[in-house]
Amino acid sequence: MRFVCRAKVHLDVDGTATGANVSPVTINDGTWAYCPAGAGSDHDWEAIDPVSLADLKLIQVARPREAATEDSRS
């Protein structure tokens, strides 16, 4: 993956909300991109260092914990 969608509406979708026929993987700017909601439009793409889909999913799981830790320090 080279892009990940950071649109808040797409990040707030739980893993069960996407249908079986909806893929979280798409093409943006001629390369692979990931949207956790599997949405077809209204993305907020962020360029990232190349990463496999499996590793990207691990990062997505870890981020909420990191954010919660940072919030509790404030």
Secondary structure, 3 states (H helix, E strand, C coil): CCEEECCHHHHCCCCCCCCCCCCCEEEECCEEEECCCCCCCCCCEEECCCCCHHHHHHHHHHHHHHHHHHHHHC
